[in-house]
Amino acid sequence: MPGSDGAVTATVVTAVPEPTTTGHPDPNEPNTFSPASGDYPGRHREYDGRHRADSDGLSVWATAQSTGPVQRRGRHVPESVKHPARMLPAIAAHAIAAYTQPGDLVLDPMCGIGTTLVEAIHAGRDAFGIEYEPQWSNIADANIRHAHDHGATGRASVIRGDATRLTSLVPTALTGQVALVVTSPPYGPTVHGLVRPGADGVVKYDDRYNDGEDRGNLAYRDLTGLTDGFAQILAGCATLLRPGGIVVVTARPWRKHTELIDLPSAVIAAGRRAGLAPTERCVALLAAVRDDHLVARPSFFQLQQVRKARAAGMPMHLIAHEDVLIFTKRPSPRDGTGVVA
């Protein structure tokens, strides 16, 4: 995070002890994982070219068979509901199962309340995240502790800072160590949030990434600024990826007035600028599959938006999926591996 003098500072919010369960390292070795300290012992196995663990190999991910609150129940602390744009845990879990093996290192450079990190450590992977907003990094910290209290065996840590300066926040020892990046860009300063009935109708709350005082958050930029910043983040991720490493980004389009904002295409362009090669485009369902039909799980705001659009003559439909954009690191011309020798 930029300091008052413009310098970059990084505060480690979490350093969680690793449980000494069967299959983990000697309990006498250092038992914390803190990326900012540079002491990551490299517990994950060497890359062996078998990162795709999804036996079905389907491009449509059935990630909303249960609702978001059901997926998070008992897995996240109650304060997690305050974040206005939470990733479905099943999306992160599917990506982790499909593209990593136990012991691998997972990164979310915009980790929010730590959904990716929680799913990674429950799956026996190690993970770390970057989060700009102190409120969310504190909740991510609590969610990691909660996961360990409920049997998660991986290790995780959160660094508080500006992910557009990712390589200045993370020690060089982690260069070439990350197996998988799972993340999602913000969708603007105001998102769905929560509602409650009020005297004058429905009252919206918890619908912003912060209180609006700090405009350093990417959510406050226009689409060009957002994609430029996201390209910087992805470039940092490319530096940290190991050979054969994968980047998974979820995104969906939205409408601003009547104009369609094609965020998925903007993310693909940002990935290319960051030195990543698009390799797959999948679909993560936001609706349940029941007897060959999709059962939509819209928020109050999605329903309201669709109803208003149709009343105005625009044939809008409920969003039933997110695009899942999958990238790999382009090989370096110097050694053919994606890592400069």
Secondary structure, DSSP 4 states (H G I P E B T S, - for coil): -B-TTS-B--EE---PBPP--TTSPPTTS--B--GGGT-----SPPP-S-----SS--SEE---SS-HHHHHTTTS-GGGGG-SSPPPHHHHHHHHHHH--TT-EEEETT-TTTHHHHHHHHTT-EEEEEES-HHHHHHHHHHHHHHHHTT--S-EEEEES-GGGHHHHS-GGGTTTEEEEEE-----SB---EEEEETTEEEEES-BSS-SS-TTSGGGS-HHHHHHHHHHHHHHHHHHEEEEEEEEEEE--EEETTEEE-HHHHHHHHHHHTTEEEEEEEEEESEEEETTEEEE---HHHHHHHHHHHHTT-------EEEEEEEEEPPPTTTSSSS--
